Amino acid sequence: MHRLLVPDGLMACETVTLPPDAARHLKVVRPRPGEEIELFDGQGHSRRYRWENGTLRAAGEVASFPPLPIRLTLFACVTKGSRWDWTIEKAVELGVARIVPVISERCIVRLAADERAAKADRWRRIAADAARQSDAVWLPEVREAVDFAEAVGLVKACGRVFVGALTAPPPPPMWSAVARALADGAPDGMGVFVGPEGDFTPAELQTLLAIATPVSFGPTILRAETAAIFGVSVLAAACQGTGA
């Protein structure tokens, strides 16, 4: 079934006039007469409509889905080009509630302040497409890129954050650290922080170790985009395992 993202409140209507972006997408998919189309607002609501005589008419009631009790955040240093796009797409599929792009000292990607709003708009479109294709009903918050110092403040406010750390001796595996954290009582929010291609600087890592839990992502060194999705996957699986 085709899905279209629409503004909050539109699904209260029995027949709808689509906003320009959704209308363009509907034109591309060329629905057949009588075909059902699902509309969703990215805020936990969806409704089925039927395409009849060039009009979308309601074919069901509005369905509501609560957000996950534990809000998952991905803090990730921005990687190059399509790798970053892929990271956003997969993080949305796995159910993150927030994506915080970070520019750290060793990031290859550098974004000037006047570029960040336009980049964030593009990243939100990628997130919306990923939600549409994966049957997600909640859209994550995708922030503008922040410098490392600003990200530190967001980590402090997140609840429980795990940071991939290449230290000696190695920290505990992420899955066991997350399991211990959940056993102590599920926090409102959990996150994972992944460094850039060249890893964190020693000073950045020390700053994070003072406010986050160091973890290992396994015996091999993962690419930045692989590490991001590994970390989100562990968090999502652990939360699902508790029923959260």
Residue pairs with C-beta under 8 A, 6 or more apart in sequence:
1 36
1 37
1 38
1 48
2 26
2 29
2 31
2 35
2 37
2 38
3 37
3 38
3 39
3 40
3 132
3 133
3 135
4 18
4 22
4 25
4 26
4 37
4 38
4 39
4 40
4 132
5 21
5 22
5 39
5 40
5 41
5 42
5 128
5 131
5 132
5 139
6 16
6 18
6 19
6 22
6 39
6 40
6 41
7 19
7 41
8 41
8 42
8 43
8 45
9 41
10 16
10 19
10 39
10 41
11 39
11 41
11 45
11 46
11 47
11 62
12 62
13 58
14 57
14 58
15 55
15 56
15 57
15 58
16 39
16 49
16 56
18 26
18 56
22 39
26 37
31 37
31 51
32 51
33 51
33 52
33 53
34 50
34 51
34 52
35 50
35 51
36 48
36 49
36 50
36 51
36 59
37 48
37 49
37 50
37 51
37 56
38 46
38 47
38 48
38 49
39 46
39 47
39 48
39 49
39 56
40 46
40 47
40 131
40 132
40 137
42 128
42 131
42 137
42 138
42 139
43 138
43 139
44 64
44 65
44 66
44 67
44 137
44 138
45 62
45 63
45 64
45 65
45 137
46 62
46 63
46 65
46 137
47 58
47 60
47 61
47 62
47 63
48 58
48 59
48 60
49 56
49 57
49 58
49 59
50 56
50 57
50 58
50 59
65 137
65 138
67 97
67 138
68 95
68 97
68 239
68 244
69 186
69 188
69 239
69 244
70 186
70 187
70 188
70 189
70 190
70 239
70 244
71 97
71 98
71 159
71 188
71 189
71 190
72 95
72 96
72 97
72 98
72 189
72 190
72 191
72 232
72 235
72 236
72 239
73 96
73 97
73 98
73 99
73 100
73 154
73 158
73 161
73 189
73 190
73 191
73 192
74 87
74 91
74 96
74 98
74 99
74 100
74 191
74 192
74 194
74 228
74 231
74 232
75 100
75 102
75 151
75 154
75 155
75 161
75 191
75 192
75 193
75 194
76 87
76 99
76 100
76 101
76 102
76 193
76 194
76 224
76 228
77 101
77 102
77 103
77 104
77 106
77 107
77 194
77 195
77 196
77 224
78 84
78 101
78 102
78 103
78 107
78 109
78 111
78 145
78 196
79 87
79 108
79 109
79 196
79 197
79 224
79 225
80 108
80 109
83 223
83 224
83 225
84 101
84 109
84 123
84 225
85 123
85 126
86 225
87 225
87 228
87 229
88 99
88 123
88 126
88 127
88 130
88 142
89 126
89 127
89 129
89 130
90 130
90 229
90 232
91 99
91 140
91 228
91 229
91 232
92 127
92 130
92 131
92 134
92 136
92 139
92 140
93 130
93 134
93 136
94 229
94 232
94 233
94 236
95 136
95 138
95 236
96 140
96 232
96 236
97 138
97 140
97 141
98 140
98 141
98 142
98 143
98 191
99 123
99 127
99 140
99 141
99 142
99 143
100 143
100 146
100 151
100 154
101 120
101 123
101 142
101 143
101 144
101 145
101 146
102 145
102 146
102 147
102 148
102 151
102 193
103 109
103 110
103 111
103 145
103 146
103 147
103 148
104 148
104 195
104 196
104 200
104 201
104 204
105 148
105 201
105 204
106 195
106 196
106 197
106 198
106 199
106 200
106 201
107 196
107 197
108 196
108 197
108 198
111 119
111 145
116 144
116 145
117 144
119 144
119 145
120 142
120 143
120 144
120 145
123 142
124 142
127 139
127 140
127 142
128 139
130 136
131 137
131 138
131 139
146 154
148 204
151 193
152 207
152 208
152 211
155 161
155 191
155 193
155 208
155 211
155 212
156 211
158 189
158 190
158 191
159 187
159 188
159 189
159 190
159 191
160 181
160 187
160 189
160 190
160 191
160 213
161 190
161 191
161 192
161 193
161 211
161 212
161 213
162 174
162 177
162 178
162 190
162 191
162 192
162 193
162 212
162 213
162 214
162 215
162 231
162 235
163 192
163 193
163 194
163 205
163 208
163 209
163 212
163 213
163 214
163 215
164 174
164 192
164 193
164 194
164 195
164 215
164 216
164 217
164 222
164 227
164 231
165 171
165 205
165 208
165 209
165 214
165 215
165 216
166 199
166 221
167 205
167 214
170 216
171 177
171 213
171 214
171 215
171 216
172 215
172 216
173 215
173 216
173 218
174 192
174 215
174 216
174 217
174 230
174 231
174 234
175 234
175 238
177 213
177 215
178 190
178 215
178 234
178 235
178 238
179 238
181 187
181 190
181 213
182 238
182 239
182 242
186 239
186 242
186 244
190 235
190 239
191 235
192 228
192 231
192 232
192 234
192 235
193 208
193 212
194 224
194 227
194 228
194 231
195 204
195 205
195 224
195 227
196 224
197 223
197 224
199 205
200 208
208 214
217 227
217 230
217 231
218 230
222 230
